[in-house]
């Protein structure tokens, strides 16, 4: 049975995108080999993302995992235009079910802060893999944002480094 894995790169101060959903800060950060990323790419059976992540992924230069992975991609959205290679699904539960079925025994890589937060709130998120980058953004989209706060216990699974990037993987308790 598939597991949901939130897979993301984060600045040291906790942001996954700069203001305005700007992702340009990521360019050049993953220049060298990263065994944690290579392992995950081999384990991912499907991708699940929200409409904010979908728009850049379908742009001229945006591709899921930079084009290094190919497989079924499911987008939780109510108002996006379809694009080849993407399956649009209106509800989170239905999208998770479809992505999980497509992934088989692999992982469903969850991309996007809102989609990951919604999966966690629904009790569907199994693991989190964060690549911590040596960058301070100061503002932007937080890794997990929940005004008022929520305590979520995580169990460590892996800690490794690849150049300046720290890889931390946790199981959602």
C-alpha beads as a LAMMPS data file, in Angstrom:
LAMMPS data file: protein, C-alpha beads

173 atoms
172 bonds

1 atom types
1 bond types

-500.0 500.0 xlo xhi
-500.0 500.0 ylo yhi
-500.0 500.0 zlo zhi

Masses

1 110.0

Atoms # bond

1 1 1 0.000 0.000 0.000
2 1 1 1.319 3.438 -0.929
3 1 1 2.534 5.927 1.669
4 1 1 2.251 9.702 1.388
5 1 1 5.604 11.487 1.608
6 1 1 5.835 15.275 1.742
7 1 1 9.072 15.914 -0.164
8 1 1 10.414 19.451 -0.183
9 1 1 13.441 21.731 0.045
10 1 1 13.287 24.363 2.776
11 1 1 15.397 27.362 3.711
12 1 1 17.034 27.229 7.138
13 1 1 14.441 29.719 8.406
14 1 1 11.519 27.483 7.424
15 1 1 10.326 28.688 4.006
16 1 1 9.768 26.538 0.911
17 1 1 9.078 29.469 -1.424
18 1 1 10.015 33.133 -1.309
19 1 1 7.299 35.825 -1.363
20 1 1 5.045 35.554 -4.395
21 1 1 5.666 31.781 -4.572
22 1 1 9.103 32.544 -6.058
23 1 1 11.136 29.342 -6.368
24 1 1 14.174 30.851 -8.110
25 1 1 16.209 30.606 -4.875
26 1 1 16.442 26.846 -5.482
27 1 1 18.480 27.175 -8.686
28 1 1 21.917 25.653 -8.251
29 1 1 21.322 24.354 -4.713
30 1 1 20.995 20.697 -5.759
31 1 1 23.921 20.791 -8.178
32 1 1 25.723 17.721 -6.807
33 1 1 24.548 14.182 -6.197
34 1 1 22.274 13.590 -3.217
35 1 1 21.751 9.906 -2.328
36 1 1 18.575 10.741 -0.364
37 1 1 17.011 12.319 -3.455
38 1 1 18.121 9.493 -5.748
39 1 1 16.612 6.935 -3.364
40 1 1 13.300 8.802 -3.196
41 1 1 13.092 9.185 -6.964
42 1 1 13.346 5.400 -7.211
43 1 1 10.596 4.922 -4.613
44 1 1 8.020 7.421 -5.916
45 1 1 5.161 5.782 -7.770
46 1 1 2.957 8.870 -8.186
47 1 1 2.925 12.582 -7.417
48 1 1 0.155 14.578 -5.739
49 1 1 0.138 18.371 -5.897
50 1 1 -2.179 21.325 -5.526
51 1 1 -3.012 23.984 -8.080
52 1 1 -0.295 26.430 -6.903
53 1 1 2.384 23.827 -7.580
54 1 1 0.675 22.688 -10.790
55 1 1 0.921 26.076 -12.538
56 1 1 4.754 26.294 -12.359
57 1 1 5.099 22.562 -13.120
58 1 1 3.222 23.006 -16.399
59 1 1 5.136 26.124 -17.452
60 1 1 7.764 25.998 -20.179
61 1 1 10.678 25.365 -17.804
62 1 1 8.945 23.636 -14.909
63 1 1 8.894 19.862 -14.695
64 1 1 8.318 17.607 -11.718
65 1 1 11.725 16.796 -10.215
66 1 1 13.350 18.731 -13.037
67 1 1 12.305 16.025 -15.493
68 1 1 14.282 13.332 -13.644
69 1 1 11.110 11.419 -12.740
70 1 1 8.217 10.312 -14.912
71 1 1 4.935 8.835 -13.800
72 1 1 1.334 9.616 -12.920
73 1 1 0.705 13.103 -11.511
74 1 1 -2.515 14.040 -9.743
75 1 1 -3.547 17.643 -9.114
76 1 1 -6.088 18.694 -6.494
77 1 1 -7.896 21.600 -8.151
78 1 1 -11.295 22.943 -9.041
79 1 1 -10.327 25.531 -11.616
80 1 1 -7.198 24.610 -13.572
81 1 1 -6.957 23.875 -17.269
82 1 1 -5.890 20.298 -18.046
83 1 1 -2.410 19.619 -19.382
84 1 1 -0.987 16.412 -20.878
85 1 1 0.419 14.045 -18.258
86 1 1 -1.628 15.478 -15.376
87 1 1 -4.867 14.123 -13.913
88 1 1 -7.053 16.811 -12.340
89 1 1 -9.156 15.773 -9.342
90 1 1 -11.487 18.092 -7.418
91 1 1 -11.365 16.514 -3.947
92 1 1 -8.366 15.744 -1.740
93 1 1 -9.654 12.333 -0.626
94 1 1 -10.322 11.260 -4.212
95 1 1 -6.935 12.547 -5.377
96 1 1 -5.098 10.698 -2.584
97 1 1 -6.991 7.488 -3.395
98 1 1 -6.197 7.749 -7.116
99 1 1 -2.524 8.607 -6.507
100 1 1 -2.166 5.803 -3.960
101 1 1 -3.628 3.274 -6.356
102 1 1 -1.295 4.446 -9.113
103 1 1 1.739 4.324 -6.787
104 1 1 1.088 0.739 -5.719
105 1 1 3.677 -0.130 -3.061
106 1 1 5.680 3.029 -3.785
107 1 1 5.375 6.492 -2.342
108 1 1 3.014 9.247 -3.322
109 1 1 5.238 12.329 -3.297
110 1 1 3.213 15.259 -2.005
111 1 1 4.354 18.563 -3.478
112 1 1 3.117 21.932 -2.227
113 1 1 2.624 23.375 1.242
114 1 1 -1.163 23.622 1.191
115 1 1 -1.664 20.105 -0.148
116 1 1 0.777 18.694 2.434
117 1 1 -0.956 20.593 5.250
118 1 1 -4.362 19.337 4.126
119 1 1 -3.051 15.749 3.957
120 1 1 -1.616 16.092 7.463
121 1 1 -4.850 17.575 8.828
122 1 1 -6.787 14.672 7.282
123 1 1 -4.438 12.147 8.911
124 1 1 -3.184 10.928 5.526
125 1 1 0.472 12.029 5.633
126 1 1 2.928 9.238 6.530
127 1 1 6.377 10.820 6.187
128 1 1 8.163 14.114 5.636
129 1 1 11.513 14.433 3.838
130 1 1 12.996 17.923 4.018
131 1 1 16.193 19.062 2.350
132 1 1 17.383 21.987 4.475
133 1 1 19.238 24.534 2.348
134 1 1 21.860 26.959 3.670
135 1 1 19.720 29.982 2.749
136 1 1 17.698 32.480 4.797
137 1 1 14.649 33.809 2.931
138 1 1 13.071 35.817 5.757
139 1 1 9.549 35.565 4.356
140 1 1 7.439 33.473 2.015
141 1 1 5.566 30.174 2.152
142 1 1 6.228 28.220 5.341
143 1 1 6.899 24.476 5.390
144 1 1 3.751 23.953 7.485
145 1 1 1.578 26.912 8.358
146 1 1 -1.267 26.573 10.818
147 1 1 -2.296 29.812 12.537
148 1 1 -2.846 29.119 16.214
149 1 1 -0.504 26.162 15.997
150 1 1 -0.853 22.405 16.071
151 1 1 1.469 19.929 17.754
152 1 1 2.410 17.089 15.422
153 1 1 4.883 14.510 16.719
154 1 1 7.457 13.184 14.282
155 1 1 9.743 10.166 14.620
156 1 1 13.213 10.423 13.062
157 1 1 13.904 8.060 10.176
158 1 1 17.031 9.456 8.510
159 1 1 19.552 12.266 8.795
160 1 1 22.186 12.719 6.115
161 1 1 24.116 15.386 4.239
162 1 1 24.926 16.011 0.598
163 1 1 27.292 18.929 0.262
164 1 1 25.692 21.907 2.011
165 1 1 22.223 20.282 2.077
166 1 1 20.971 18.498 5.207
167 1 1 18.394 15.760 4.557
168 1 1 15.981 15.051 7.395
169 1 1 13.307 12.395 7.111
170 1 1 10.567 11.821 9.680
171 1 1 7.612 9.501 10.126
172 1 1 4.405 11.209 11.231
173 1 1 3.589 9.705 14.639

Bonds

1 1 1 2
2 1 2 3
3 1 3 4
4 1 4 5
5 1 5 6
6 1 6 7
7 1 7 8
8 1 8 9
9 1 9 10
10 1 10 11
11 1 11 12
12 1 12 13
13 1 13 14
14 1 14 15
15 1 15 16
16 1 16 17
17 1 17 18
18 1 18 19
19 1 19 20
20 1 20 21
21 1 21 22
22 1 22 23
23 1 23 24
24 1 24 25
25 1 25 26
26 1 26 27
27 1 27 28
28 1 28 29
29 1 29 30
30 1 30 31
31 1 31 32
32 1 32 33
33 1 33 34
34 1 34 35
35 1 35 36
36 1 36 37
37 1 37 38
38 1 38 39
39 1 39 40
40 1 40 41
41 1 41 42
42 1 42 43
43 1 43 44
44 1 44 45
45 1 45 46
46 1 46 47
47 1 47 48
48 1 48 49
49 1 49 50
50 1 50 51
51 1 51 52
52 1 52 53
53 1 53 54
54 1 54 55
55 1 55 56
56 1 56 57
57 1 57 58
58 1 58 59
59 1 59 60
60 1 60 61
61 1 61 62
62 1 62 63
63 1 63 64
64 1 64 65
65 1 65 66
66 1 66 67
67 1 67 68
68 1 68 69
69 1 69 70
70 1 70 71
71 1 71 72
72 1 72 73
73 1 73 74
74 1 74 75
75 1 75 76
76 1 76 77
77 1 77 78
78 1 78 79
79 1 79 80
80 1 80 81
81 1 81 82
82 1 82 83
83 1 83 84
84 1 84 85
85 1 85 86
86 1 86 87
87 1 87 88
88 1 88 89
89 1 89 90
90 1 90 91
91 1 91 92
92 1 92 93
93 1 93 94
94 1 94 95
95 1 95 96
96 1 96 97
97 1 97 98
98 1 98 99
99 1 99 100
100 1 100 101
101 1 101 102
102 1 102 103
103 1 103 104
104 1 104 105
105 1 105 106
106 1 106 107
107 1 107 108
108 1 108 109
109 1 109 110
110 1 110 111
111 1 111 112
112 1 112 113
113 1 113 114
114 1 114 115
115 1 115 116
116 1 116 117
117 1 117 118
118 1 118 119
119 1 119 120
120 1 120 121
121 1 121 122
122 1 122 123
123 1 123 124
124 1 124 125
125 1 125 126
126 1 126 127
127 1 127 128
128 1 128 129
129 1 129 130
130 1 130 131
131 1 131 132
132 1 132 133
133 1 133 134
134 1 134 135
135 1 135 136
136 1 136 137
137 1 137 138
138 1 138 139
139 1 139 140
140 1 140 141
141 1 141 142
142 1 142 143
143 1 143 144
144 1 144 145
145 1 145 146
146 1 146 147
147 1 147 148
148 1 148 149
149 1 149 150
150 1 150 151
151 1 151 152
152 1 152 153
153 1 153 154
154 1 154 155
155 1 155 156
156 1 156 157
157 1 157 158
158 1 158 159
159 1 159 160
160 1 160 161
161 1 161 162
162 1 162 163
163 1 163 164
164 1 164 165
165 1 165 166
166 1 166 167
167 1 167 168
168 1 168 169
169 1 169 170
170 1 170 171
171 1 171 172
172 1 172 173
